[in-house]
Amino acid sequence: AISRVLNSSHPYCGMSNIFLLCISGLVFGGDAVRPVPSIEEGSSLFQLKKAAPRQKLQQHTSFLQQEQHQNRVLLNTWADGVSLTTNGSHGSVFGASVERMREMDRKLSGGCSQEYGKSMVEQMRSNIHKVCEGELSGQSSSDIVCHERAPFDIPRYALEMKNVRLSSKGVSAAGCRMTPWLSSAELGVTEKKVMGDISSVVPDGTLECSKCSVTDKALVQMPWDTNNLYEWYGDWVTLWESMAMLNWEPDETKVFLIGSVGGDHGEKFKRAFDESWSLAFHQKGVRTGSMEALFGSDGCCFSHVATVPHGGLSTLTFNHGRGGDVACASPTLMASAGYLRSLFQQRSSQGALVESSATNYVILVLRREGSRAFDDDEAAKSVVSSALPAGWTMHAWHPEEMPNFSDQINLVSKARVLIGAHGAGLLHALFLPQSAHLVELFCGDRGPSNHHYRNIEQMSGAGVGRYHGSQSDRGCHLDPSFVREAGAVSASPAIAAPLAD
């Protein structure tokens, strides 16, 4: 049954292609980047409904057929993109990803662009609320504005500040007065943390900056969840969108992360993907710590600094992204994934990635514990192995046992199928080859009402033929009926026919 999944093919990207692979036209350092996105799991902040009764897989996107047709056209546009060379600069790689976002957005519907694409970025750039109005002429006067993203589930802002001092107490502004808007604004978690007890104004128009001064552009971000790859991606896509909105380049930007990305035992990074910040902003550097550790009680002056909105709710998850049905492709989600892949793709050209000699293999993602761990790992391996075509191999994988994210990407980028229970580990589907499949099992505390993977499929501009999902009736196990169902869905004329037009 899995053989039917493995051997099926389609000219269009599917779930596993999600956004990364769909930018296959981009070339970084001479190597084609084949981006491909996906998924993950619910957070304690946004509780989902209890698992719904088993659903028919074929029903998923029939009502979204018109949007899907648009998405397929967009997907071809990305796949046929112009090759770009970056000469090793992460900043120019970022610029290439922004241009790809613009190219894809040209054929996106207006409503989808306003929620998930270029129009959203541009509207956030121009939708400005004055926080502190300058009363002095010249550059000595502070300037603070909030860029608002709308529509969004909650008030969503990015602070942009010029000539201010940040400290553990908050923001100090010179030569300007706070506007009435600030007193009624519903600021987000990050803005409240940075603003403190609402700014203090320096009447004479000067700030004490002798102890610390930053003249580079600077970003302040408070990571949402550095333990969970799916939740972390909310931070990553929000960071990418903020940079695009500001028209800033990573090579020109210094980053301050409120919190820690380090491990509990002195490791530089808590999780392998946390290295992404250092790779993207290696030119000016990344600092981490508490507000006190980063800015001190005396503060540090900044010529131009901005905040990144909190990633707990993001393009990935807003608008019912976890449990509803998303009908739009998202150029920003795809572009951010292409950029992430490119950072580690450049690393591979330096020989840091481990090459695999196997070309036809299946990855079975395993969990060590919890209600979504397989009841019997050996039995799950046996079910998968027994269905493999001749000459194929299976790789049973605990992602946490591979501490280098470059190696994780390298492993997944050659797999033909990724199989596992619903969870953050399946976000590695971002890096699957174009023809690969994702097989998701719902069990334990996660049922088919969790639409994380389905919705990323929609936001990627992909079709439905590469994604297979089912619920385990009892316990958490892969059984023959589940495998047969997955194979049947991939071969279903009802699914394949709409994709062939």
C-alpha positions as CSV (number, residue, x, y, z in Angstrom):
1,A,0.0,0.0,0.0
2,I,2.8,2.4,0.8
3,S,4.3,1.4,-2.6
4,R,1.3,3.0,-4.2
5,V,2.2,6.2,-2.4
6,L,5.8,5.9,-3.2
7,N,5.4,5.2,-6.9
8,S,2.7,7.8,-7.6
9,S,3.8,11.0,-9.1
10,H,2.3,14.3,-10.3
11,P,3.6,17.3,-12.2
12,Y,2.6,19.6,-9.4
13,C,3.9,20.1,-5.9
14,G,1.9,18.5,-3.2
15,M,1.8,18.8,0.6
16,S,5.4,17.9,0.9
17,N,6.5,20.6,-1.5
18,I,5.0,23.2,0.4
19,F,6.8,26.5,0.0
20,L,10.5,25.6,-0.1
21,L,10.6,23.3,-3.0
22,C,8.3,25.6,-4.9
23,I,11.2,28.1,-5.3
24,S,13.2,25.6,-7.2
25,G,14.3,28.2,-9.7
26,L,16.4,30.0,-7.1
27,V,20.1,29.2,-7.2
28,F,22.4,30.0,-4.3
29,G,26.1,29.5,-4.5
30,G,25.5,27.5,-7.7
31,D,23.2,24.9,-6.1
32,A,19.5,24.8,-6.8
33,V,17.4,25.5,-3.8
34,R,14.3,23.3,-3.7
35,P,12.2,24.6,-0.9
36,V,9.3,22.7,0.6
37,P,7.2,23.4,3.7
38,S,4.8,22.0,6.3
39,I,3.4,21.9,9.8
40,E,3.0,21.0,13.4
41,E,1.4,21.0,16.7
42,G,-1.0,23.1,18.9
43,S,0.1,25.3,21.7
44,S,-1.1,25.8,25.2
45,L,-2.1,29.3,24.3
46,F,-4.6,28.2,21.6
47,Q,-6.5,25.2,22.8
48,L,-8.1,23.1,20.0
49,K,-11.3,21.1,20.1
50,K,-11.2,17.5,21.1
51,A,-10.5,15.0,18.3
52,A,-13.5,14.9,15.9
53,P,-14.9,11.7,14.5
54,R,-12.9,10.2,11.7
55,Q,-13.3,12.2,8.5
56,K,-13.2,11.2,4.9
57,L,-9.9,12.4,3.5
58,Q,-11.3,13.0,0.0
59,Q,-13.5,15.8,1.3
60,H,-10.7,18.1,2.3
61,T,-10.4,20.8,-0.4
62,S,-13.3,20.2,-2.8
63,F,-14.9,23.5,-1.8
64,L,-11.6,25.4,-2.3
65,Q,-11.2,24.2,-5.9
66,Q,-11.1,27.7,-7.4
67,E,-8.5,28.9,-5.0
68,Q,-6.5,25.7,-5.6
69,H,-6.5,26.3,-9.3
70,Q,-5.0,29.8,-8.7
71,N,-2.4,28.2,-6.3
72,R,-1.3,25.7,-9.0
73,V,-0.7,28.5,-11.4
74,L,1.3,30.3,-8.8
75,L,3.3,27.2,-8.1
76,N,4.4,26.9,-11.7
77,T,5.5,30.5,-11.6
78,W,7.7,29.8,-8.7
79,A,9.1,26.6,-10.1
80,D,10.1,28.4,-13.4
81,G,11.7,31.4,-11.6
82,V,14.8,33.1,-12.8
83,S,18.1,31.8,-11.3
84,L,19.9,34.2,-9.0
85,T,23.5,34.2,-7.7
86,T,24.2,35.6,-4.3
87,N,28.0,35.5,-3.9
88,G,27.6,34.1,-0.4
89,S,25.9,37.2,1.1
90,H,23.0,36.3,3.3
91,G,21.6,39.7,2.8
92,S,21.3,39.2,-1.0
93,V,19.8,35.8,-0.4
94,F,17.1,37.6,1.6
95,G,16.6,40.1,-1.2
96,A,16.1,37.2,-3.6
97,S,13.4,35.8,-1.3
98,V,11.6,39.1,-1.2
99,E,11.6,39.3,-5.0
100,R,10.2,35.8,-5.2
101,M,7.4,36.8,-2.8
102,R,6.6,39.7,-5.2
103,E,6.6,37.5,-8.2
104,M,4.3,35.0,-6.7
105,D,1.9,37.6,-5.5
106,R,1.3,39.0,-9.0
107,K,-1.2,36.2,-9.7
108,L,-2.7,36.0,-6.2
109,S,-6.2,37.2,-5.6
110,G,-6.5,40.6,-3.9
111,G,-8.0,39.2,-0.7
112,C,-5.3,36.6,-0.3
113,S,-2.6,39.1,-0.9
114,Q,-4.0,41.4,1.8
115,E,-3.9,38.5,4.3
116,Y,-0.9,36.4,3.3
117,G,1.1,38.3,0.7
118,K,2.7,41.4,-0.7
119,S,-0.3,43.7,0.0
120,M,-0.2,42.7,3.6
121,V,3.5,43.7,3.9
122,E,2.9,47.0,2.1
123,Q,-0.2,47.9,4.0
124,M,1.6,47.2,7.3
125,R,4.4,49.5,6.1
126,S,2.0,52.4,5.4
127,N,-0.6,51.7,8.2
128,I,1.1,53.8,10.8
129,H,0.0,55.0,14.3
130,K,2.0,57.9,15.8
131,V,3.2,57.0,19.3
132,C,5.5,59.9,20.0
133,E,5.3,63.1,17.9
134,G,8.5,65.2,17.6
135,E,8.4,68.8,18.9
136,L,12.0,69.7,17.9
137,S,13.4,70.1,14.4
138,G,16.4,68.1,13.3
139,Q,17.6,64.6,14.0
140,S,17.8,65.0,17.8
141,S,14.1,64.5,18.2
142,S,12.8,61.0,18.8
143,D,10.3,59.4,16.5
144,I,8.1,56.4,17.5
145,V,5.4,54.8,15.4
146,C,3.5,51.5,15.4
147,H,2.9,49.7,12.1
148,E,-0.3,47.8,12.3
149,R,-1.1,44.5,10.4
150,A,-4.7,44.3,9.4
151,P,-6.7,42.2,9.0
152,F,-5.5,40.0,11.9
153,D,-7.2,38.1,14.7
154,I,-5.9,40.5,17.4
155,P,-4.2,43.9,17.3
156,R,-0.8,43.3,15.7
157,Y,1.9,45.9,15.8
158,A,5.6,46.4,15.0
159,L,7.3,49.4,16.8
160,E,9.7,51.5,14.7
161,M,11.7,53.9,16.7
162,K,14.4,56.5,15.9
163,N,16.8,58.2,18.3
164,V,15.6,56.5,21.4
165,R,17.2,54.9,24.5
166,L,16.1,51.4,25.5
167,S,16.7,50.1,29.0
168,S,15.3,47.5,31.3
169,K,12.8,50.1,32.4
170,G,11.4,50.8,29.0
171,V,11.9,53.4,26.2
172,S,13.1,57.0,26.7
173,A,12.3,59.5,24.0
174,A,13.7,63.0,23.5
175,G,11.9,66.1,22.2
176,C,8.5,64.5,21.6
177,R,5.2,64.0,23.3
178,M,3.2,60.8,23.6
179,T,0.0,60.8,21.6
180,P,-3.5,59.9,22.9
181,W,-3.5,56.8,20.7
182,L,-0.9,55.1,22.9
183,S,-3.2,55.2,26.0
184,S,-5.9,53.2,24.3
185,A,-3.8,50.9,22.1
186,E,-3.8,47.2,22.8
187,L,-0.1,46.5,22.4
188,G,1.2,43.0,22.0
189,V,3.5,41.0,24.3
190,T,6.8,42.2,22.7
191,E,5.7,45.9,22.5
192,K,4.7,45.9,26.2
193,K,8.0,44.3,27.2
194,V,10.1,46.9,25.3
195,M,8.0,49.9,26.1
196,G,7.9,49.1,29.8
197,D,5.8,51.4,32.0
198,I,5.2,53.7,28.9
199,S,8.0,55.9,27.9
200,S,9.6,58.8,29.7
201,V,10.2,62.0,27.8
202,V,13.4,64.0,28.1
203,P,12.3,67.7,28.0
204,D,15.5,69.2,26.7
205,G,15.6,67.0,23.6
206,T,18.8,65.1,24.4
207,L,19.5,61.6,25.6
208,E,22.4,60.4,27.7
209,C,24.2,58.0,25.3
210,S,27.8,58.1,26.5
211,K,27.7,54.6,28.0
212,C,26.1,52.7,25.0
213,S,25.1,53.7,21.5
214,V,24.1,51.6,18.5
215,T,24.2,53.2,15.1
216,D,23.4,50.1,13.1
217,K,19.8,49.2,12.4
218,A,18.5,47.0,15.2
219,L,15.7,44.5,15.7
220,V,14.3,43.4,19.0
221,Q,12.5,40.1,19.1
222,M,11.1,38.0,21.9
223,P,11.0,34.4,20.7
224,W,7.7,32.6,21.3
225,D,8.9,29.0,21.6
226,T,12.4,27.8,20.9
227,N,11.7,24.2,21.8
228,N,9.0,23.3,19.2
229,L,9.9,23.6,15.5
230,Y,6.3,24.4,14.4
231,E,5.8,27.1,17.0
232,W,9.3,28.4,16.3
233,Y,8.4,28.8,12.7
234,G,5.8,31.4,13.8
235,D,8.7,33.5,15.0
236,W,10.7,32.9,11.8
237,V,8.0,33.9,9.3
238,T,7.1,37.0,11.5
239,L,10.8,38.0,11.5
240,W,11.0,37.6,7.7
241,E,7.8,39.7,7.2
242,S,9.1,42.4,9.6
243,M,12.4,42.7,7.6
244,A,10.4,42.9,4.4
245,M,8.1,45.5,5.8
246,L,11.0,47.7,7.0
247,N,12.9,47.2,3.7
248,W,16.0,46.1,5.8
249,E,18.7,43.7,4.9
250,P,20.0,41.2,7.4
251,D,23.7,42.1,6.7
252,E,22.9,45.6,7.9
253,T,20.9,44.7,11.0
254,K,21.9,43.8,14.6
255,V,19.5,41.6,16.5
256,F,18.6,41.5,20.2
257,L,16.7,38.5,21.3
258,I,14.8,38.8,24.7
259,G,15.2,35.4,26.3
260,S,17.6,32.6,25.7
261,V,18.2,30.2,22.7
262,G,21.0,28.4,24.6
263,G,20.8,24.8,25.9
264,D,20.3,23.9,29.5
265,H,23.8,22.5,29.8
266,G,25.8,25.2,28.2
267,E,25.0,24.4,24.5
268,K,25.1,27.4,22.2
269,F,21.6,26.6,20.9
270,K,18.7,24.9,22.7
271,R,17.5,23.4,19.4
272,A,19.2,22.9,16.1
273,F,17.0,25.3,14.3
274,D,17.8,28.1,16.7
275,E,21.1,28.6,14.8
276,S,19.1,30.3,12.0
277,W,19.3,33.7,13.7
278,S,23.1,33.5,13.9
279,L,23.3,32.5,10.2
280,A,20.9,35.2,9.0
281,F,22.5,38.0,11.0
282,H,26.1,36.9,11.2
283,Q,27.4,40.2,9.8
284,K,26.3,42.5,12.6
285,G,25.6,39.8,15.2
286,V,22.9,38.5,17.6
287,R,22.7,39.2,21.3
288,T,20.5,37.3,23.7
289,G,19.4,37.8,27.3
290,S,16.9,39.6,29.6
291,M,16.1,43.2,29.1
292,E,18.5,44.0,32.0
293,A,21.3,41.9,30.3
294,L,20.7,43.4,26.9
295,F,20.2,47.1,27.7
296,G,20.9,47.5,31.5
297,S,19.2,50.0,33.8
298,D,21.1,52.9,32.3
299,G,20.0,51.9,28.8
300,C,21.5,52.0,25.3
301,C,20.8,54.6,22.6
302,F,19.6,53.5,19.2
303,S,19.6,55.5,15.9
304,H,17.0,53.2,14.4
305,V,15.4,50.2,16.1
306,A,12.2,48.1,15.5
307,T,10.4,45.3,17.3
308,V,9.2,42.0,15.7
309,P,5.6,41.1,16.6
310,H,5.2,38.1,18.9
311,G,5.2,34.8,17.0
312,G,2.6,33.0,19.1
313,L,0.0,34.1,16.5
314,S,1.4,34.4,13.0
315,T,0.8,34.0,9.3
316,L,1.2,30.3,10.0
317,T,-1.6,30.2,12.7
318,F,-3.9,33.2,12.5
319,N,-7.2,33.0,10.7
320,H,-7.9,29.5,12.0
321,G,-4.6,28.2,10.7
322,R,-4.5,25.5,13.4
323,G,-8.0,24.1,13.2
324,G,-10.0,25.8,10.4
325,D,-9.6,25.8,6.6
326,V,-7.3,28.3,4.9
327,A,-8.1,28.9,1.2
328,C,-5.1,31.1,0.3
329,A,-1.6,30.6,-0.9
330,S,0.9,32.6,1.2
331,P,3.9,34.2,-0.6
332,T,5.4,35.4,2.7
333,L,5.3,31.9,4.2
334,M,6.9,30.4,1.1
335,A,9.5,33.1,0.8
336,S,10.5,32.8,4.5
337,A,10.9,29.1,4.0
338,G,13.0,29.5,0.9
339,Y,15.2,31.9,2.8
340,L,15.6,29.5,5.7
341,R,16.5,26.7,3.4
342,S,19.0,28.9,1.6
343,L,20.9,29.7,4.8
344,F,21.6,26.1,5.4
345,Q,22.0,25.3,1.7
346,Q,25.0,27.7,1.7
347,R,26.4,25.7,4.6
348,S,26.1,22.5,2.5
349,S,28.4,24.0,-0.2
350,Q,31.1,24.2,2.5
351,G,30.9,20.5,3.1
352,A,29.1,20.6,6.5
353,L,26.2,18.5,5.3
354,V,26.4,14.7,5.4
355,E,25.9,13.1,2.0
356,S,23.6,10.1,1.9
357,S,24.3,7.3,-0.6
358,A,20.7,6.1,-0.6
359,T,18.4,7.7,-3.1
360,N,15.1,5.8,-2.4
361,Y,14.3,5.8,1.3
362,V,11.4,6.5,3.6
363,I,11.7,8.3,6.9
364,L,9.6,7.2,9.9
365,V,9.6,9.9,12.5
366,L,9.6,8.4,16.1
367,R,8.8,10.0,19.4
368,R,10.3,9.0,22.7
369,E,7.3,9.5,24.9
370,G,3.8,10.9,25.1
371,S,0.4,9.9,23.9
372,R,1.5,10.3,20.3
373,A,4.5,7.9,20.5
374,F,3.8,4.7,18.6
375,D,2.6,1.9,20.9
376,D,5.3,-0.3,19.5
377,D,8.1,1.3,17.4
378,E,9.3,-2.0,16.1
379,A,5.8,-2.8,14.8
380,A,5.5,0.6,13.1
381,K,8.9,-0.1,11.4
382,S,7.7,-3.5,10.3
383,V,4.5,-2.1,8.7
384,V,6.5,0.5,6.7
385,S,9.3,-1.9,5.7
386,S,6.9,-4.5,4.5
387,A,5.4,-2.1,2.0
388,L,8.6,-0.7,0.5
389,P,9.4,-1.4,-3.2
390,A,12.4,-3.6,-3.9
391,G,15.6,-1.7,-3.3
392,W,14.1,0.9,-1.0
393,T,15.1,1.4,2.6
394,M,13.5,2.8,5.7
395,H,15.2,5.3,8.1
396,A,13.7,5.3,11.6
397,W,14.5,8.8,12.9
398,H,14.5,10.7,16.2
399,P,15.2,14.3,15.0
400,E,16.6,15.3,18.3
401,E,19.4,12.8,17.9
402,M,20.7,14.9,15.0
403,P,21.9,18.1,16.6
404,N,22.9,19.9,13.4
405,F,20.0,21.4,11.5
406,S,22.0,21.3,8.3
407,D,22.2,17.5,8.6
408,Q,18.5,17.3,9.3
409,I,17.7,19.1,6.1
410,N,20.2,17.0,4.2
411,L,18.6,13.8,5.4
412,V,15.0,14.8,4.7
413,S,15.8,16.5,1.3
414,K,16.5,13.1,-0.3
415,A,13.6,11.1,1.3
416,R,10.7,9.9,-0.8
417,V,8.2,9.7,2.0
418,L,8.0,11.2,5.5
419,I,5.7,9.3,8.0
420,G,4.9,10.1,11.5
421,A,2.3,11.0,14.2
422,H,1.1,14.6,14.3
423,G,3.8,16.7,15.9
424,A,6.6,19.3,15.4
425,G,8.9,16.7,13.8
426,L,6.7,16.6,10.7
427,L,7.6,20.2,10.0
428,H,10.7,18.7,8.3
429,A,8.3,18.1,5.4
430,L,9.4,21.6,4.4
431,F,12.6,20.1,3.0
432,L,11.2,17.0,1.1
433,P,11.8,16.6,-2.6
434,Q,9.1,17.8,-5.0
435,S,7.8,14.3,-5.7
436,A,7.8,13.1,-2.0
437,H,4.7,12.4,0.2
438,L,3.8,13.2,3.7
439,V,1.8,10.6,5.7
440,E,0.4,12.0,9.0
441,L,-1.1,9.8,11.7
442,F,-3.6,11.4,14.2
443,C,-3.6,9.6,17.6
444,G,-3.3,10.3,21.3
445,D,-4.3,13.8,22.1
446,R,-4.4,15.0,18.5
447,G,-7.2,14.3,16.1
448,P,-8.1,15.3,12.5
449,S,-9.5,18.6,13.7
450,N,-5.9,19.7,13.8
451,H,-5.5,21.2,10.3
452,H,-1.9,22.5,10.7
453,Y,-0.6,20.4,7.8
454,R,-3.6,20.7,5.6
455,N,-3.5,24.5,5.9
456,I,0.2,24.8,5.2
457,E,-0.6,22.7,2.1
458,Q,-3.0,25.4,1.0
459,M,-0.7,28.3,2.0
460,S,2.1,26.6,0.0
461,G,0.2,26.8,-3.2
462,A,0.4,23.0,-3.4
463,G,-2.2,20.4,-4.5
464,V,-3.7,17.7,-2.3
465,G,-2.1,14.6,-3.9
466,R,1.0,14.5,-1.7
467,Y,-0.7,14.6,1.7
468,H,-2.2,11.6,3.4
469,G,-3.8,11.7,6.9
470,S,-5.7,9.3,9.0
471,Q,-6.7,8.7,12.6
472,S,-5.7,5.6,14.7
473,D,-8.9,4.3,16.3
474,R,-7.1,2.9,19.3
475,G,-3.7,3.7,20.7
476,C,-1.1,5.0,18.3
477,H,0.0,2.6,15.7
478,L,0.4,2.2,11.9
479,D,-1.8,-0.6,10.7
480,P,-2.3,-2.0,7.2
481,S,-5.7,-0.3,6.8
482,F,-4.1,3.1,7.4
483,V,-1.4,2.4,4.9
484,R,-3.9,1.2,2.3
485,E,-6.0,4.3,2.8
486,A,-3.0,6.5,2.2
487,G,-2.2,4.7,-1.0
488,A,-5.8,4.9,-2.1
489,V,-6.1,8.6,-1.6
490,S,-3.0,9.3,-3.7
491,A,-4.4,7.2,-6.5
492,S,-8.0,8.6,-6.2
493,P,-9.3,10.1,-9.5
494,A,-11.4,12.5,-7.4
495,I,-8.1,14.0,-6.1
496,A,-5.9,13.6,-9.2
497,A,-8.3,14.9,-11.8
498,P,-8.6,18.5,-10.6
499,L,-4.8,18.8,-10.4
500,A,-4.3,17.7,-14.0
501,D,-6.0,20.7,-15.7
